[in-house]
Each structure stands twice: as C-alpha cells, then as structure tokens.
Amino acid sequence: MHEQQPGHAQQVVRHRQPRREQVVVPFSYDTAESTDAWIQHLAGIEDQVRLFRAEAGMLTEGVMPEYLFRRTRGIVGLLERLIEDGCTQAIDSGDERLTTELLDEIDINLGNPAGRLPDAGEVPDVPKPPRRRSRSPSANVRVTTSSTTVACPARPPAESKGTPDDAP
C-alpha cells in the first residue's frame, strides 16, 4: 500500500462527462394558459430592460406580446436575440424604448453557431421581420383638395414599353 507523503499533491483524474444539452420546448400562444405563460416570461425580461424611456407594459401590453411571438415563434433564444438587438438599436437611435416599429427594422441573426447542424434541426428557422415600410420622403405623395391633405403611397415608376432608341 502506497502512503501519501505530506506536501505531495495527490493527482486527481477527472472523467469528462459527455455534454448533455437540454431540449427547450418553445412557448405556445394558443390557449389562455400558454398565452399567460408567454406574457409572464416577457414580464421577467421587461423587468431587466434598462432603457431611459422604458415603460411598464412595454413588452407585455397591447400588440407587443403577439408581435414578439410571431417574430420568434416562442423560441426563447430568438426572443433574447431580438430584445438584445432591439435594445442596442434603441440606444443607438436615441429612442431608448422598444416598439414594434423599431423591432421591424431588426433581422434576427444568430450568427454561425459552431458545431450546430441546421439540417438536423439544431439551428431554428428564423422568421423574417414584417415587410418594412419605406421611410423615404419620396415614398409618399401629398394630395391636396380644397380642404383636405392626404398622404398616399407613391406609385412605382411606370415601366418603359419602348427602348431608348425609340425616344424622340
């Protein structure tokens, strides 16, 4: 039997355990209970958001809960990325709050997760943001009648039916 001498460290052999990943089921939004659970999750996130113009209910009231669900399909990682990128955009723009208009401008980008296989379902399908509205001044045309001014979407330029050689 080998006795350990004082002052000598005993070598410890550690067996590496295989990495186990927990499968997280996305939230659903189809029953009162699942909707309440989603909103409670959003409330927990809302409590952690530090924006100067953040308001109570910013993520949990109005159209925002359903909007966030549609954008992320209830996948927590996508929600986290959208909120983080939204906060960054809110700070950079000086708006300092999260709105659907601000979040519409954000594409959820998970980067390239190392070691994950998209074809094996290890990377979620990321929903595209809603169709963005153009904010350029030429996107709207003002129509004025005798007493009313109405902003109307501009029409795209008409396609030319001839060639440049046909021009007078």
Residue frames as qw, qx, qy, qz and C-alpha x, y, z in Angstrom:
[[0.000, 0.891, 0.455, 0.000, 0.00, 0.00, 0.00],
 [0.435, 0.356, 0.003, 0.827, 1.32, 3.38, -1.00],
 [0.269, -0.744, -0.426, 0.438, 1.17, 6.10, 1.60],
 [0.293, 0.830, 0.148, 0.451, 0.93, 9.69, 0.52],
 [0.549, -0.138, -0.290, 0.771, 3.74, 11.79, 1.89],
 [0.071, -0.844, -0.330, 0.416, 2.89, 15.16, 3.41],
 [0.058, -0.679, 0.261, 0.684, 3.34, 18.04, 1.00],
 [0.094, -0.069, 0.807, 0.580, 2.75, 15.95, -2.12],
 [0.566, 0.226, 0.064, -0.790, -0.44, 16.65, -4.00],
 [0.535, 0.143, 0.833, -0.003, -2.50, 13.67, -4.96],
 [0.104, 0.111, -0.586, -0.796, -3.22, 13.52, -8.67],
 [0.516, 0.365, 0.565, -0.530, -6.92, 13.65, -9.39],
 [0.083, 0.047, 0.789, 0.607, -8.21, 12.06, -12.55],
 [0.455, 0.386, 0.328, -0.733, -11.44, 13.53, -13.78],
 [0.348, 0.266, 0.833, 0.337, -13.56, 11.70, -16.26],
 [0.177, 0.148, -0.188, -0.955, -15.09, 14.00, -18.79],
 [0.429, 0.427, 0.726, -0.328, -18.86, 13.63, -18.91],
 [0.251, 0.368, 0.622, 0.644, -20.47, 13.88, -22.32],
 [0.126, 0.092, 0.098, -0.983, -22.10, 17.26, -22.81],
 [0.067, 0.518, 0.853, 0.025, -25.84, 16.99, -22.40],
 [0.093, -0.077, -0.114, -0.986, -27.99, 19.69, -23.81],
 [0.259, 0.401, 0.730, -0.489, -31.43, 20.25, -22.53],
 [0.072, 0.393, 0.663, 0.633, -34.13, 20.43, -25.15],
 [0.115, 0.334, 0.377, -0.856, -36.22, 23.53, -24.62],
 [0.209, 0.560, 0.767, 0.232, -39.73, 23.46, -26.00],
 [0.047, 0.242, 0.130, 0.960, -40.85, 26.80, -27.43],
 [0.276, 0.291, 0.516, -0.757, -43.73, 28.66, -25.85],
 [0.105, 0.450, 0.777, 0.429, -47.10, 28.33, -27.50],
 [0.128, 0.126, 0.125, -0.976, -49.73, 31.03, -27.88],
 [0.357, -0.173, -0.705, -0.588, -52.89, 29.02, -28.47],
 [0.489, -0.572, -0.659, 0.009, -54.53, 28.74, -25.04],
 [0.280, -0.903, -0.009, -0.326, -55.17, 31.19, -22.23],
 [0.795, -0.556, 0.145, 0.197, -52.63, 29.34, -20.05],
 [0.758, 0.116, 0.216, 0.604, -49.89, 29.33, -22.70],
 [0.199, 0.775, 0.142, 0.583, -50.51, 32.99, -23.51],
 [0.501, -0.852, 0.039, -0.147, -50.30, 33.86, -19.80],
 [0.842, -0.320, 0.181, 0.394, -47.02, 31.92, -19.51],
 [0.577, 0.449, 0.200, 0.652, -45.60, 33.81, -22.51],
 [0.072, -0.867, -0.074, -0.487, -46.64, 37.18, -21.05],
 [0.701, -0.705, 0.085, 0.066, -45.14, 36.24, -17.66],
 [0.803, -0.013, 0.191, 0.564, -41.89, 35.38, -19.42],
 [0.321, 0.661, 0.173, 0.656, -41.98, 38.75, -21.20],
 [0.398, -0.885, -0.054, -0.237, -42.64, 40.47, -17.85],
 [0.808, -0.457, 0.127, 0.350, -39.48, 38.89, -16.46],
 [0.616, 0.269, 0.227, 0.704, -37.50, 40.21, -19.43],
 [0.012, 0.837, 0.221, 0.500, -39.17, 43.61, -19.19],
 [0.597, -0.799, -0.038, 0.066, -38.00, 43.90, -15.56],
 [0.747, -0.301, 0.236, 0.544, -34.40, 43.55, -16.77],
 [0.476, 0.610, 0.287, 0.565, -34.52, 46.04, -19.67],
 [0.360, -0.642, -0.151, 0.660, -32.64, 49.22, -18.87],
 [0.301, 0.452, 0.384, 0.747, -33.67, 51.89, -21.33],
 [0.050, -0.073, -0.281, 0.956, -34.31, 55.50, -20.30],
 [0.480, 0.025, -0.107, -0.870, -37.78, 55.59, -21.87],
 [0.305, -0.119, -0.942, -0.078, -38.80, 52.02, -20.97],
 [0.512, -0.261, 0.118, -0.810, -42.33, 51.86, -19.64],
 [0.424, -0.001, 0.847, -0.320, -44.22, 49.27, -17.63],
 [0.685, 0.470, 0.479, -0.282, -46.08, 47.10, -20.13],
 [0.196, 0.689, -0.472, -0.513, -43.64, 47.86, -22.95],
 [0.162, 0.254, -0.916, -0.264, -43.32, 44.13, -23.75],
 [0.064, 0.188, 0.949, -0.245, -46.46, 42.79, -22.07],
 [0.314, 0.581, 0.488, -0.571, -49.31, 45.03, -23.22],
 [0.437, 0.643, -0.161, -0.608, -51.09, 45.92, -26.42],
 [0.862, 0.449, -0.161, -0.169, -49.92, 44.18, -29.59],
 [0.068, 0.736, -0.669, 0.074, -46.38, 43.57, -28.33],
 [0.601, -0.256, 0.742, -0.149, -46.81, 40.04, -26.83],
 [0.818, 0.416, 0.387, -0.084, -48.38, 38.68, -30.01],
 [0.440, 0.853, -0.279, -0.035, -45.89, 40.57, -32.18],
 [0.169, -0.656, 0.732, -0.072, -42.94, 39.10, -30.26],
 [0.732, -0.011, 0.669, -0.126, -44.44, 35.63, -30.50],
 [0.756, 0.632, 0.150, -0.078, -44.90, 35.92, -34.26],
 [0.275, 0.854, -0.440, 0.019, -41.33, 37.21, -34.70],
 [0.106, -0.553, 0.808, -0.176, -39.77, 34.43, -32.59],
 [0.728, -0.063, -0.605, -0.317, -42.31, 31.58, -32.78],
 [0.761, -0.599, 0.025, -0.248, -41.97, 31.39, -28.98],
 [0.862, 0.112, -0.264, 0.419, -38.30, 30.32, -29.16],
 [0.491, -0.825, -0.086, 0.266, -36.54, 31.82, -26.15],
 [0.610, -0.244, 0.287, 0.696, -33.15, 32.18, -27.87],
 [0.270, 0.497, 0.458, 0.685, -34.68, 34.10, -30.77],
 [0.269, -0.894, -0.328, -0.142, -36.61, 36.30, -28.35],
 [0.603, -0.634, 0.036, 0.482, -33.42, 37.01, -26.41],
 [0.504, 0.035, 0.376, 0.777, -31.53, 37.96, -29.59],
 [0.077, 0.696, 0.471, 0.536, -34.37, 40.20, -30.82],
 [0.396, -0.890, -0.225, 0.033, -34.68, 42.01, -27.48],
 [0.624, -0.466, 0.151, 0.609, -30.88, 42.44, -27.12],
 [0.393, 0.207, 0.432, 0.785, -30.51, 43.77, -30.66],
 [0.083, -0.803, -0.466, -0.361, -33.61, 45.93, -30.15],
 [0.482, -0.814, -0.131, 0.296, -32.14, 47.47, -27.01],
 [0.551, -0.224, 0.293, 0.748, -28.89, 48.19, -28.84],
 [0.203, 0.480, 0.506, 0.687, -30.81, 49.83, -31.70],
 [0.266, -0.868, -0.404, -0.108, -32.96, 51.81, -29.22],
 [0.528, -0.672, 0.022, 0.518, -29.85, 53.15, -27.51],
 [0.472, -0.023, 0.425, 0.772, -28.03, 53.90, -30.78],
 [0.089, 0.602, 0.537, 0.584, -31.05, 55.72, -32.21],
 [0.003, 0.142, -0.327, 0.934, -31.64, 57.69, -29.00],
 [0.559, -0.365, -0.428, -0.610, -35.23, 56.41, -28.84],
 [0.031, -0.284, 0.769, -0.572, -34.45, 54.44, -25.64],
 [0.660, 0.066, 0.511, -0.547, -37.59, 52.25, -25.85],
 [0.188, -0.007, 0.925, 0.329, -38.72, 49.14, -27.70],
 [0.573, 0.404, 0.164, -0.694, -41.54, 49.48, -30.21],
 [0.797, 0.299, 0.522, 0.057, -42.82, 47.25, -32.98],
 [0.485, 0.873, -0.060, -0.007, -41.58, 49.83, -35.49],
 [0.119, -0.782, 0.611, 0.007, -38.05, 49.65, -34.08],
 [0.625, -0.201, 0.754, -0.012, -38.12, 45.85, -33.90],
 [0.765, 0.581, 0.252, -0.114, -39.39, 45.68, -37.51],
 [0.329, 0.866, -0.374, -0.038, -36.00, 47.05, -38.55],
 [0.316, -0.574, 0.752, -0.071, -34.11, 44.14, -36.96],
 [0.814, 0.210, -0.507, -0.193, -33.27, 40.87, -38.67],
 [0.780, -0.515, 0.335, -0.114, -32.73, 38.17, -36.05],
 [0.624, 0.581, -0.517, 0.081, -29.21, 36.90, -36.67],
 [0.874, -0.472, 0.115, -0.018, -27.87, 34.01, -34.64],
 [0.064, -0.737, 0.648, 0.183, -24.51, 34.13, -36.37],
 [0.738, 0.274, -0.597, -0.154, -22.97, 30.80, -37.19],
 [0.709, -0.543, 0.356, -0.275, -23.29, 28.64, -34.07],
 [0.210, 0.531, -0.820, -0.045, -20.22, 26.40, -34.06],
 [0.053, -0.101, 0.981, -0.155, -20.90, 22.69, -34.06],
 [0.515, 0.355, 0.540, -0.563, -24.61, 23.03, -34.78],
 [0.178, 0.075, 0.824, 0.532, -26.22, 21.39, -37.78],
 [0.406, 0.203, 0.043, -0.890, -29.08, 23.39, -39.30],
 [0.568, 0.086, -0.648, -0.500, -30.21, 20.40, -41.38],
 [0.408, -0.140, -0.876, 0.216, -30.53, 18.34, -38.19],
 [0.385, -0.755, -0.434, -0.306, -32.82, 20.91, -36.56],
 [0.620, -0.359, -0.336, 0.612, -30.10, 22.22, -34.23],
 [0.109, -0.144, 0.020, 0.983, -30.50, 25.78, -35.51],
 [0.319, 0.598, 0.639, -0.364, -34.04, 27.18, -35.53],
 [0.297, 0.535, 0.504, 0.610, -35.62, 28.59, -38.65],
 [0.157, -0.370, -0.269, 0.875, -35.54, 32.34, -38.04],
 [0.280, 0.774, 0.568, 0.004, -38.72, 34.19, -39.05],
 [0.339, 0.320, 0.184, 0.865, -38.20, 37.25, -41.24],
 [0.033, 0.353, 0.380, -0.854, -39.34, 40.62, -39.92],
 [0.420, 0.707, 0.528, -0.209, -42.62, 42.00, -41.25],
 [0.516, 0.547, 0.314, 0.580, -42.41, 43.76, -44.57],
 [0.336, -0.408, -0.178, 0.830, -40.72, 47.05, -43.89],
 [0.243, 0.901, 0.358, -0.029, -42.39, 50.30, -44.71],
 [0.548, 0.368, 0.046, 0.750, -40.29, 52.75, -46.65],
 [0.295, -0.770, -0.313, 0.471, -39.47, 55.89, -44.71],
 [0.383, 0.002, 0.290, 0.877, -38.01, 57.87, -47.61],
 [0.204, 0.465, 0.200, -0.838, -39.69, 61.22, -48.34],
 [0.340, 0.247, -0.550, -0.722, -40.42, 60.15, -51.91],
 [0.034, -0.138, -0.990, 0.008, -42.38, 57.13, -50.69],
 [0.110, 0.651, 0.681, -0.318, -45.48, 59.25, -50.06],
 [0.125, 0.332, 0.371, 0.858, -47.21, 61.76, -52.25],
 [0.090, 0.406, 0.521, -0.746, -49.34, 64.51, -50.76],
 [0.027, 0.472, 0.677, 0.564, -52.67, 65.04, -52.46],
 [0.015, 0.302, 0.394, -0.868, -54.42, 68.28, -51.61],
 [0.040, 0.632, 0.679, 0.371, -58.03, 69.01, -52.36],
 [0.072, -0.731, -0.114, -0.669, -59.79, 72.23, -51.44],
 [0.502, -0.706, 0.197, -0.459, -59.92, 71.39, -47.71],
 [0.909, -0.335, 0.246, -0.034, -58.06, 68.11, -47.14],
 [0.270, 0.680, -0.679, -0.062, -54.48, 66.90, -47.46],
 [0.963, -0.129, 0.187, -0.147, -53.99, 63.15, -47.70],
 [0.104, -0.618, 0.753, 0.201, -50.69, 61.25, -47.79],
 [0.935, 0.247, 0.068, -0.244, -50.82, 58.44, -50.32],
 [0.722, -0.276, 0.514, 0.373, -48.23, 55.81, -51.16],
 [0.212, 0.648, -0.436, -0.587, -46.25, 56.78, -54.24],
 [0.926, 0.325, 0.134, -0.140, -46.72, 54.62, -57.29],
 [0.665, -0.282, 0.476, 0.502, -43.69, 52.83, -58.65],
 [0.147, 0.548, -0.379, -0.731, -42.33, 54.37, -61.85],
 [0.840, 0.411, 0.166, -0.312, -44.10, 53.14, -64.95],
 [0.666, -0.175, 0.594, 0.415, -42.10, 50.65, -66.94],
 [0.233, 0.578, -0.382, -0.683, -40.97, 51.87, -70.32],
 [0.839, 0.302, 0.427, -0.151, -42.55, 49.93, -73.16],
 [0.660, 0.738, -0.120, 0.075, -40.04, 51.09, -75.72],
 [0.812, -0.085, -0.049, 0.576, -36.27, 51.10, -75.98],
 [0.264, -0.680, 0.006, 0.684, -34.04, 54.14, -75.53],
 [0.259, -0.024, 0.584, 0.769, -33.71, 54.24, -79.30],
 [0.026, 0.632, 0.716, 0.295, -37.46, 54.88, -79.58],
 [0.209, -0.708, -0.325, 0.591, -37.16, 58.12, -77.60],
 [0.403, 0.868, 0.243, 0.158, -37.78, 61.34, -79.60]]
